[in-house]
Amino acid sequence: MTSTAKPSPALTALWYRALASEFGIELTVTHLEQTVADLYASRKATNDPRLEAVQVARMKDGSIWLVKREMKMEEGDAPALT
């Protein structure tokens, strides 16, 4: 069964920005859980396997990072190479 949901252009653009960046990108959000859910829904609806190389890292300060999977992130820290 395929998803009929349409990806959010704005959220999809964030995934591609993170993919194109060296480490990832930081996002400051108000509604953390909803934003994370919306980000993952948009990535899934995009159906681009390249975006699987990027994941969400939640930070103590309320921000989130879309960070490349080869990066190691400790909660509350900036990205560091593995």
N, C-alpha and C positions, 0 to 999 in steps of 0.2 A: 504494500500500500504506500503510495507517495503522498507527501504533504501538499496541501493546497494553500497553505499559509504563504503569504508574500513577505519577503524579507523587508525590514525597515531600511530604506536607503541610508539614513543617518547612522544607524547602528552598524550596518554592513560596512560603511566607510571606515568606522573605527577599527573593525577587525582587519581591514586591508592596510590601514595606516600602521597598525601594530606589526603586521606581517612584514611590511616594508622597512620598518625601523630596525635599528641595531639591537635593542633590547626588548622594546615594547613601549607602551604609552600609559601614562597615568591619567585616571579619570577621577574627578571629585564629584560625588553624587549625593543626593538627598535621601533617596529611597533605595538603599543598598540591595536588599533582596529582590525587589521588583526589577531593578536595573540589571542585575545579574541574570535573572530569568529571561528578561527581554533580549539581552545580548545573546544568550545561548539559543533562544528561539530564532532569532534573526540569522545566526550562523547556520543553524540546521536548515532553515528555509532557503538559504543561499545555495546549499548543496554543492559547495566547492571544497573538495578534500584538502586543498592547501591550507585552509583556515584551521584545520585540526592541529596545525603546528603552533597555535596560539591558545593560551588558556587564561582564565581569570584568576588573579591572586587578590585576595581581600586583605586590606591593611587595617591596623588598629585605629588609624586616624579617620576612618570612614571613606577613604578613597579606595579605588580598585585599580589594578594594573591589568592591562591586556599584555601578557608577557609571553615571549617565545618559550616553548617547552624546554629548549636546551639551557634555559636560564634557571638558576636556583634562587628562589625568593623566600626569605624567612619573614614571617609575619611582622610587619612594621618596618622592614628594611627596604632599601633600594635594591634594584637588580644586581646580581653578582654572577660572574661567569662560573660555570661548573667545570 
